[in-house]
Amino acid sequence: MLRISAFLLVIVLTGAPMAWAESSDDLDPNAIRQKIEGLRTLYTDEHPDVILLQRKLEKAEKIKRQRESRQKKLGGQPGAKPDTGLIKNGPLTEPPAGVPND
């Protein structure tokens, strides 16, 4: 009975058993931290679900840092895309090297 109650508590705290379901906020570091806190009320840091969430947190934080760095390089404009090197102000006057001139 105690195992079932603990299992249900994990479902309530995390939204689903970690080994069985993924949530939409898998890359949100704050949401992952909350899940870790919830699991730590039941388990030690050596529990497989806690370890799994720690790894997900590290990955989510890395992705967040990469996105922020990329955004900073783009001038902080939301939705800005990196420069592709294409000329934006009109056509080339001469074809690139190796392209036949018709």
Sequence and secondary structure as in RCSB ss.txt:
>XXXX:A:sequence
MLRISAFLLVIVLTGAPMAWAESSDDLDPNAIRQKIEGLRTLYTDEHPDVILLQRKLEKAEKIKRQRESRQKKLG
GQPGAKPDTGLIKNGPLTEPPAGVPND
>XXXX:A:secstr
 HHHHHHHHHHHHHSS TTT   TTTT HHHHHHHHHHHHTTS TTSHHHHHHHHHHHHHHHHHHHHHHHHHHTT
T TT     S   SS  SS  TTS   
